Amino acid sequence: MLPVVLKSKYAFHALLWLLNPDVVLDIGSMDGADSKRFRSLLRTSDIVAFEANPDNFSRISSDAEISQKRIRVVNQLISCKEGQQSFFIQRPDNSKLSSNRGTSSALPRTEPGMLNEEIHINSIRIDSFLKNNYPNATKVAMWVDVEGFAYEVLESMQGSTDHIHLIHVEVETKECWPGQKLEVDVLRLLENMGYMLLAHGQNDVQRDLILASKSWYNSDDRAHIDRMLSIVRWGGPTLSRILSVFPS
């Protein structure tokens, strides 16, 4: 199938509801808002929000709604390398500027008016995390928003591809972080892992992709997947609201 162009978050919501995964990994959660939305669609799935920025992690952890919705919050960096790793928090270089909580990354970026504060944080692979924490999970979905570091995050799932069936990932088509991997690299990596592109967002430089494992797409759910994508093209927000009334 040819990938459709749409507002990808609504497509992910619909496919997440359809898959009804055992575990959802929200990687680069920032404020936990997406994890909360996932809970509205899923009654029993384990939801894990990864946030490497300690400031963001502290805010998420103190959010009472996060606990009420049974969302696990982890202050670790997902990477293909395990152990201590550099992470760069963007700070304004004067008090007149405000910081963007979502721009910190494992890759340093030069941006006018901003400074990079380097910290060191423990990193872990996706396949190791799933094996150690959710060894019985057979259906996993991932939402990845990691500011130029997507390739390295996805590379770390090599040992769990049999179980990861749905991926939403933000990528760049042009270099925004020096030395980063681009959309073409991410797509090549995931195709070699057995995934196919279902949809992408409308932006030209930084956009979201939705991919499904070929094993899931070619299962009995294929017609339902295609139908969901078709509905989302014309009524994504409405479908997302309806599905939250009848969570999986």
C-alpha positions as CSV (number, residue, x, y, z in Angstrom):
1,M,0.0,0.0,0.0
2,L,1.1,3.6,-0.6
3,P,1.4,5.6,2.7
4,V,-1.3,8.1,3.3
5,V,-0.8,11.7,4.3
6,L,-2.7,12.8,7.4
7,K,-2.6,14.1,11.0
8,S,-0.6,11.2,12.3
9,K,-1.5,11.3,15.9
10,Y,-5.2,10.5,15.2
11,A,-4.1,7.5,13.1
12,F,-1.9,6.3,15.9
13,H,-4.8,6.6,18.4
14,A,-7.0,4.5,16.1
15,L,-4.4,1.9,15.4
16,L,-3.4,1.8,19.1
17,W,-7.0,1.1,20.0
18,L,-7.2,-1.6,17.3
19,L,-3.9,-3.3,18.4
20,N,-4.8,-3.1,22.1
21,P,-1.1,-3.7,23.1
22,D,0.2,-5.2,26.3
23,V,2.7,-2.3,26.6
24,V,2.9,1.2,25.2
25,L,6.3,3.0,25.3
26,D,6.1,6.8,25.2
27,I,9.7,7.7,24.5
28,G,10.5,11.4,25.0
29,S,7.3,12.0,26.9
30,M,8.1,15.7,27.9
31,D,4.9,16.3,30.0
32,G,3.1,13.0,29.9
33,A,0.2,14.4,27.8
34,D,0.4,11.7,25.2
35,S,0.6,8.9,27.8
36,K,-2.6,10.3,29.3
37,R,-4.3,10.2,26.0
38,F,-3.2,6.6,25.4
39,R,-4.8,5.6,28.7
40,S,-8.1,7.1,27.6
41,L,-8.0,4.6,24.7
42,L,-6.6,1.6,26.6
43,R,-8.0,0.1,29.8
44,T,-5.4,-2.4,30.8
45,S,-2.3,-1.8,28.8
46,D,0.9,-1.0,30.7
47,I,2.0,2.6,29.7
48,V,5.6,3.7,30.3
49,A,6.7,7.3,29.8
50,F,10.4,7.8,29.3
51,E,11.8,11.2,29.9
52,A,15.5,11.9,30.1
53,N,15.3,15.6,31.0
54,P,15.3,15.6,34.8
55,D,13.3,18.9,35.0
56,N,10.5,17.4,32.8
57,F,10.7,14.1,34.7
58,S,10.2,15.9,38.0
59,R,7.1,17.7,36.7
60,I,5.6,14.5,35.3
61,S,6.3,12.5,38.5
62,S,4.5,15.2,40.6
63,D,1.4,15.1,38.3
64,A,-1.3,13.4,40.3
65,E,-3.1,12.4,37.1
66,I,-0.1,10.4,35.9
67,S,-0.4,8.2,39.0
68,Q,-4.2,8.0,38.8
69,K,-4.0,6.8,35.2
70,R,-1.4,4.1,36.2
71,I,1.4,5.5,34.0
72,R,4.9,4.5,34.9
73,V,7.5,7.3,34.5
74,V,11.2,6.4,33.9
75,N,14.1,8.9,34.0
76,Q,16.4,7.0,31.5
77,L,17.6,7.7,28.0
78,I,16.6,5.2,25.4
79,S,19.7,4.5,23.2
80,C,21.4,1.7,21.3
81,K,24.2,2.0,23.8
82,E,23.7,1.2,27.5
83,G,25.4,2.9,30.4
84,Q,26.1,6.6,31.1
85,Q,25.6,8.9,28.2
86,S,25.6,12.7,27.5
87,F,22.2,14.5,27.3
88,F,21.9,18.2,26.4
89,I,19.3,20.4,28.1
90,Q,18.6,23.6,26.2
91,R,18.5,26.7,28.4
92,P,17.9,30.4,27.4
93,D,21.1,32.5,27.6
94,N,19.2,35.4,29.2
95,S,16.1,35.9,31.3
96,K,14.1,37.5,28.5
97,L,13.9,34.2,26.7
98,S,11.8,31.2,27.7
99,S,12.9,27.6,27.3
100,N,11.1,25.0,25.2
101,R,10.7,21.9,27.4
102,G,10.7,19.7,24.4
103,T,13.9,20.6,22.6
104,S,16.5,18.8,24.8
105,S,18.2,15.9,23.1
106,A,21.0,13.4,23.3
107,L,22.4,15.4,20.4
108,P,23.7,19.0,21.0
109,R,22.1,21.7,18.8
110,T,23.2,25.2,18.1
111,E,20.3,27.6,18.3
112,P,20.3,31.4,18.7
113,G,19.7,32.5,22.2
114,M,20.0,29.0,23.7
115,L,22.8,27.2,25.6
116,N,23.3,23.5,25.9
117,E,23.7,22.2,29.5
118,E,25.4,18.8,29.3
119,I,24.4,16.2,31.9
120,H,25.1,12.5,32.1
121,I,22.2,10.0,32.4
122,N,21.8,6.3,32.4
123,S,20.8,4.9,29.0
124,I,19.1,1.6,28.2
125,R,18.0,-0.3,25.1
126,I,14.4,-1.0,24.3
127,D,14.9,-4.7,23.9
128,S,16.7,-4.9,27.3
129,F,14.0,-2.9,29.0
130,L,11.2,-5.1,27.6
131,K,13.0,-8.3,28.4
132,N,13.7,-7.3,32.0
133,N,10.4,-5.6,32.8
134,Y,7.7,-7.1,30.5
135,P,9.0,-10.5,29.4
136,N,5.5,-11.8,28.6
137,A,4.4,-8.9,26.4
138,T,3.6,-10.0,22.9
139,K,2.1,-6.8,21.6
140,V,4.0,-3.5,22.0
141,A,3.4,-0.1,20.6
142,M,5.9,2.9,20.6
143,W,5.5,6.6,20.4
144,V,9.0,8.2,19.8
145,D,9.7,11.9,19.9
146,V,13.3,12.4,20.7
147,E,14.6,15.4,18.8
148,G,16.9,14.1,16.2
149,F,17.8,10.9,18.0
150,A,15.2,8.6,16.5
151,Y,17.5,6.3,14.6
152,E,19.5,5.4,17.7
153,V,16.4,4.8,19.7
154,L,14.9,2.5,17.1
155,E,18.2,0.7,16.6
156,S,17.9,-0.4,20.2
157,M,14.8,-2.5,19.6
158,Q,16.6,-5.1,17.5
159,G,15.9,-7.9,19.9
160,S,12.2,-7.2,20.3
161,T,10.9,-6.7,16.8
162,D,8.8,-9.9,17.0
163,H,6.7,-8.1,19.7
164,I,6.7,-4.4,18.6
165,H,3.9,-4.0,16.1
166,L,3.1,-0.3,15.9
167,I,5.5,2.7,15.8
168,H,4.9,6.5,15.7
169,V,8.2,8.3,15.3
170,E,9.2,11.9,14.6
171,V,11.9,12.3,12.0
172,E,13.7,15.0,10.0
173,T,14.2,15.1,6.2
174,K,16.9,17.7,6.6
175,E,19.7,18.0,9.2
176,C,18.5,19.9,12.3
177,W,21.0,18.4,14.8
178,P,24.6,18.1,13.5
179,G,25.4,14.5,12.4
180,Q,21.9,13.2,12.9
181,K,20.3,10.4,10.9
182,L,17.5,11.5,8.6
183,E,14.1,10.1,7.6
184,V,15.6,8.0,4.7
185,D,18.0,6.3,7.2
186,V,15.2,5.6,9.7
187,L,13.0,4.1,7.0
188,R,15.8,1.9,5.7
189,L,16.5,0.7,9.3
190,L,12.9,-0.1,10.0
191,E,12.3,-1.8,6.6
192,N,15.2,-4.1,7.3
193,M,13.6,-4.9,10.7
194,G,10.4,-5.9,9.0
195,Y,8.2,-2.8,9.2
196,M,6.2,-1.0,6.6
197,L,5.3,2.7,6.3
198,L,1.5,3.3,6.6
199,A,1.2,7.0,6.9
200,H,3.2,10.2,7.5
201,G,2.5,13.8,8.5
202,Q,2.2,16.8,6.2
203,N,5.3,18.8,7.2
204,D,8.3,18.8,4.9
205,V,11.3,19.0,7.3
206,Q,10.2,17.5,10.6
207,R,7.3,15.1,10.5
208,D,5.8,12.0,12.0
209,L,5.8,8.5,10.5
210,I,3.5,5.6,11.4
211,L,4.8,2.1,10.7
212,A,3.4,-1.4,11.4
213,S,5.2,-4.7,11.5
214,K,4.5,-6.6,8.3
215,S,3.4,-9.6,10.5
216,W,0.6,-7.5,12.0
217,Y,-0.4,-5.8,8.8
218,N,-0.6,-9.1,7.0
219,S,-2.7,-10.7,9.8
220,D,-6.5,-10.8,10.1
221,D,-6.4,-7.2,11.2
222,R,-5.3,-5.9,7.7
223,A,-8.7,-4.9,6.6
224,H,-9.4,-3.1,9.9
225,I,-6.1,-1.3,9.7
226,D,-6.9,0.0,6.2
227,R,-10.4,1.0,7.3
228,M,-9.1,2.9,10.3
229,L,-6.6,4.9,8.1
230,S,-9.3,5.7,5.6
231,I,-11.7,7.0,8.4
232,V,-8.9,9.0,10.0
233,R,-8.2,10.9,6.7
234,W,-11.7,12.4,6.9
235,G,-12.6,12.5,10.6
236,G,-9.5,11.8,12.7
237,P,-10.4,14.0,15.8
238,T,-14.0,12.7,15.8
239,L,-12.8,9.0,15.6
240,S,-10.3,9.6,18.4
241,R,-13.0,11.0,20.7
242,I,-15.4,8.1,19.9
243,L,-12.7,5.5,20.6
244,S,-11.9,7.1,24.0
245,V,-15.6,6.5,25.0
246,F,-15.2,2.8,24.2
247,P,-11.6,2.1,25.2
248,S,-10.0,-1.3,24.4
